[in-house]
Amino acid sequence: MNRFLLIAIILGTLAAASGCVYRQSIAQGNLIAQEDLDQVEVGMTRNQVRFLLGTPIIDDPFHVNQWDYVYYLKLGREDATFKRWVSIFFEQDVVSEIRKDQDLSPEL
């Protein structure tokens, strides 16, 4: 009887503890300050953009004239609370277009 009670207590404790697993917050990508993004203008060089925003998270060899800066923050078990996707397009190594605040997948 005592052995059965001990096993039941151990199993109950393990079952209760399994629901209390800590989920670490996850931050992925380049966190870009709005004031830095506001300084990027059409006509700037790649080096000027890299100085303001840093190295892009996605460096696609198939789209060498496009830099993508993606960032999301996921706190614990919640969906991503902050998402940002900015694309910078270049023509002859100068900025030709800036796409701000594009939509990221809602499953993040």
C-alpha positions as CSV (number, residue, x, y, z in Angstrom):
1,M,0.0,0.0,0.0
2,N,2.8,2.4,0.9
3,R,4.6,1.6,-2.3
4,F,1.5,2.3,-4.4
5,L,1.0,5.6,-2.6
6,L,4.6,6.6,-3.2
7,I,4.4,5.8,-6.9
8,A,1.1,7.8,-7.1
9,I,2.6,10.8,-5.5
10,I,5.7,10.7,-7.7
11,L,3.5,10.4,-10.9
12,G,1.2,13.2,-9.7
13,T,4.2,15.5,-9.0
14,L,5.7,14.7,-12.5
15,A,2.4,15.4,-14.2
16,A,1.9,18.7,-12.4
17,A,5.5,19.8,-13.1
18,S,5.3,19.0,-16.8
19,G,2.8,21.8,-17.4
20,C,5.2,24.3,-15.8
21,V,8.0,24.1,-18.3
22,Y,9.7,27.5,-18.9
23,R,9.7,28.8,-22.5
24,Q,12.5,31.2,-23.2
25,S,11.8,34.4,-25.1
26,I,13.1,34.2,-28.7
27,A,14.4,37.2,-30.6
28,Q,15.4,36.5,-34.2
29,G,16.9,38.9,-36.8
30,N,18.0,42.5,-36.9
31,L,16.4,44.8,-34.4
32,I,16.2,48.1,-36.3
33,A,15.5,51.4,-34.5
34,Q,12.8,53.5,-36.2
35,E,15.1,56.5,-36.2
36,D,17.8,54.6,-38.1
37,L,15.3,53.3,-40.6
38,D,14.0,56.8,-41.1
39,Q,17.5,57.9,-42.2
40,V,17.7,55.5,-45.1
41,E,16.9,57.3,-48.3
42,V,16.8,56.5,-52.0
43,G,20.3,57.2,-53.5
44,M,22.3,56.0,-50.5
45,T,25.1,53.5,-51.1
46,R,25.3,49.9,-49.7
47,N,27.9,50.9,-47.2
48,Q,25.8,53.8,-45.9
49,V,22.8,51.4,-45.4
50,R,25.0,48.8,-43.7
51,F,26.3,51.6,-41.4
52,L,22.8,52.6,-40.3
53,L,21.0,49.2,-40.3
54,G,23.8,46.6,-40.0
55,T,24.4,43.5,-42.1
56,P,21.1,42.1,-43.5
57,I,19.8,38.9,-42.0
58,I,19.0,37.5,-45.4
59,D,21.8,37.7,-48.0
60,D,20.3,35.9,-50.9
61,P,22.7,35.0,-53.7
62,F,19.8,34.9,-56.2
63,H,18.7,38.4,-55.4
64,V,21.9,40.4,-54.9
65,N,20.2,43.7,-55.4
66,Q,17.8,43.1,-52.4
67,W,18.6,43.2,-48.7
68,D,16.0,42.0,-46.3
69,Y,16.0,42.9,-42.6
70,V,13.6,40.6,-40.6
71,Y,13.0,40.7,-36.9
72,Y,10.5,39.1,-34.5
73,L,10.2,38.8,-30.8
74,K,8.3,35.8,-29.3
75,L,7.8,35.9,-25.5
76,G,7.3,32.5,-23.9
77,R,4.3,30.6,-25.3
78,E,2.7,33.6,-26.8
79,D,2.7,34.5,-30.5
80,A,5.3,36.9,-31.8
81,T,4.6,40.2,-30.1
82,F,6.8,42.4,-32.4
83,K,7.4,41.7,-36.0
84,R,9.2,43.8,-38.7
85,W,10.3,43.1,-42.2
86,V,12.1,45.7,-44.3
87,S,13.4,45.3,-47.8
88,I,16.0,47.6,-49.4
89,F,16.4,47.4,-53.2
90,F,19.5,48.5,-55.0
91,E,20.3,49.5,-58.6
92,Q,24.0,50.0,-59.4
93,D,24.8,49.8,-55.7
94,V,22.6,52.7,-54.6
95,V,19.2,52.4,-52.9
96,S,16.3,52.5,-55.5
97,E,13.4,51.4,-53.3
98,I,12.6,50.9,-49.6
99,R,9.7,48.6,-48.5
100,K,8.9,49.1,-44.8
101,D,6.7,47.0,-42.5
102,Q,5.8,44.1,-44.8
103,D,3.6,41.3,-43.4
104,L,5.3,38.3,-41.8
105,S,3.7,35.0,-41.3
106,P,1.1,35.0,-38.5
107,E,2.3,31.6,-37.3
108,L,5.5,33.2,-35.9
